[in-house]
Amino acid sequence: MEPHYRVAIFGSSRIREGDREYRDVYEIARGLAELGFDVVTGGGPGLMQAANAGHRSVPSVSESIGLNIKLPREQVANPFLDIKKEFDRFSGRLDTFMSLSDAVIVAPGGIGTLLELFYSWQLVQVGHICKTPIILYGEIWRPLLRWLNEEVLRRGFIGAEDLQGVFHLDSSGDVVDLIQRIHEGRSRSASVCVNFEKYRV
């Protein structure tokens, strides 16, 4: 694949077309496609489909990528993928997500989405990947962030520096604007860290 700037979008497979979260993620991915950025999702239904569909809704040289996991239910590949790869195990799929992605958006979701969030965050914390921005999108994450600050940070289980690369936004336009600014800042840097080059298993 061409080395475009890539953004992983994580979120629930259970949110339906027409729901507000579906429309929001569709617009985020559409905005990223207009900027020429690839989108990487789990390739399934729900918010994964919203991201891939939004990305494919505008002409772009970038690619809509799906990393599908074989499950007995829920996970059927959506029809909006330029590139699809299937996995038998979550571990290999997560590693591929992180090697491909330069930024992470975490939309509303359940256990799978939480796994993807904390796996990404852990790799950033221990330096296995670059300082990859993690953007929590939606009101659902506010109580989690409060708990992390009031309990986990206060008790010294994480440091303040562990929260520096985590952003919380409620507007789809703000998400696209932030990623554009992060990309522009990276483009001006003399030395650029790229997960595709750094993260090897």
Disulfide bonds with the S-S distance in Angstrom:
Cys130-Cys193 1.93
